[in-house]
């Protein structure tokens, strides 16, 4: 028996890894505050240290460079608002921030709030595949650059960005560089040394861990952000508040599994995705990748289905196949996706885009069943809109 709905909404959140669940249940069975000077506190502190080491290892960092947060949104806020407030006060000659036009709203909106503090915010364009326009970025990155923030993998299209190249351009003029890697962790290899980034945001639930926990990597040589919260010295004072021991344990377990999975050479997720697309073609459902031939994360894709409203398709599939039309953080909004608009999509064409992601716990049986349901629902939606058929 196949559980329904078949879950293909991995861009929004991934299924919880069994290892993460076990780690959290074990931690919850042993109460303790990591800051308490007793045996229970020491046990909790040990779990936090183990989780921190596993997360650091996944991205090639040192444990001391990891600050736990409530998720990537908070990490992005800390990286932008925290760093800019800390550095701009000491260096007024640098006041420019560059973000890409397709960043997550937690980056775009945080950057925009800083305009009132004398920060110049510039959105760098992308091409029709959603890839950063590197030439435009190079022109914008001058001696006024304080910080650039470019996401590693886009949360709506899965497009992989040229982060190492952009970071080198930022560092060439003395600027700092941050990347939102929430959609990359556990899906593609990520190494902070190879990317040469100063800050990197990650989220547990995007890599088969629990919701409610994330982290900010800060290179040991990078300036410390100004804390956004006050009231404690946890996380070296960067993020005060009692550590969520069980969530950290789950995050660490998920990170350890992700590291092992990334070492596999079979690329199962991509195999399943390609099989799914072949099924759609075999059933004569018109579709195309919105990123064309640009590399995307294994198993993930944004598809345009001509003549089919994406929101209607999601509703039609709600009980059988879980997919979505865009960022879950902006669901319910009637405006066109800023990501697709930046790629040149019209409001009409953007409505025909859905995103799917094949996670590590699916197999070929799920692919065939999901494709059957997908095609049938798309045809129902197309007929409902009155599209002419020949």
Secondary structure, 3 states (H helix, E strand, C coil): CCCCCEECECCCCCCCCHHHHHHHHHHHCCCCCCCCCCHHHHHHHHHHHHHHHHHHHHCCCCHHHEEEECCHHHHHHHHHHHHHHHHHCCCCCCCEEEEECCCCHHHHHHHHHHHHHCCEEEEECECCCCCECHHHHHHHCCCCEEEEECCCECCCCCEECCHHHHHHHHHHCCCEEEEECCCCCCCCCCCHHHHCCCEEEEEHHHHCCCCCCEEEEECCCCCCCCCCCCCCCHHHHCCCCCCCHHHHHHHHHHHHHHHHHHCCCCCHHHHHHHHHHHHHHHCCCCCEECCCCCCECCCEEEEECCCCCHHHHHHHHCCCEECECCCHHHCCCCCCCHHHHHCCCCHHHHCCEEEEECCCCCCHHHHHHHHHHHHHHHHHHHHHCCCCCC
